Amino acid sequence: MPVQKTKALVLGYHPLGEADKIISFLTKDFGYIRAVGKGARRIKNKLCGRLEIMTYGDLVFYERTDKDLHIINTFDIIEHFQELRENLTKIAYCSYLAELIQQIETPGVQNTEIFNLLLNIMVMMRGQDDPELLARIFELRLLASAGLSPKLDSCVLCTSYITPGNSESLSVKGVTGLRFSVADGGILCCDCGNNFSQQKNRTQTIGAVITISRGTLELMKRLQNAPLELLARLKMLDSSRAEIRRITRNFISYHMDRGKFRSLDFLESIEKDDLETIKQV
Ligand SMILES: [Zn+2]
C-alpha cells in the first residue's frame, strides 16, 4: 500500500466496530476520501479528539488503490477551527456543507479549487456573524464545479438575456416579475414565467416555480462569481435571504436525487428561529 500525504479537512465520521472510526476528508490532492482510523474511538489513541468536523491538518494515509476505504497513519492538526464548533448556527452550516460535499464530489478525484474554497470559507466563517452568507457562496460554487449551476443570465426556456431594463419595463405593465424554474434549473423571463405559471399541471408535475426579485437575482450572480474578499461584508436583505434559501433548497433536492440530507432538518429549525427573531426585532 503506497503511503500518501496531503492537506485535509475533516468532513465527519462514524463508528466502525468497537474501536475504529471511518472518517471522511476533503483533501487537497485526492479530493473526497474515506479512511479508517484504527482504534480512534479509544481515549488513548493518537487520533482521539483530532477528528472533529472541519478540523484542518496534515493527513498521512495508506492508500488502498483497489478499495474506497484507506487507512489513516497520522493526522496532525494545523487549525482546529474550534470557534466554528462553539456556535450552533455555524456548526449546523458546516455540517450541511460537509454533507453536500460528500453527496456531490466523486471519491478520489482531486478538486483543488473546491478544497481551497472550503478552507477560505472556514477561515472567513470564524469571524463572520452571517455564516449563511458564506455557506450560500460555497454551495453555489460547489454546484457550479459539478456542472449543476443554476442558470441566471438568460431565460432557460426562450434564451432571452435577462437585463435590468427588460424586467423593469415588463413589471411596469403589471406583469409579475422574474421567476426561477426549479425543474429547468434557472431563471425564466417575465413572459415565459407568466406562461409557465398558467400551466398549472406542468407546474405541479415538473417542480416548483419560485418568484425571484431582481435584487436577489443579482445577489445570486455575485455569490456565484465575485471575489470572496468583496463578499465578506455584504449584507443580505431578509427577503433575498429567504428567496435564495428557497431556491437553493428546492434546486438541490430536485437535481440531486441521492438521498436526504440529515443536516437539513436541524438547519431548517435554526433558520426558522432566525427569521422569527428578525421579524420580532
Ligand atoms: Zn423566456
Residues whose N, C-alpha, C, O or C-beta is under 5 A from the ligand:
A	BS01	ZN	C155 L157 C158 T159 C189 C192
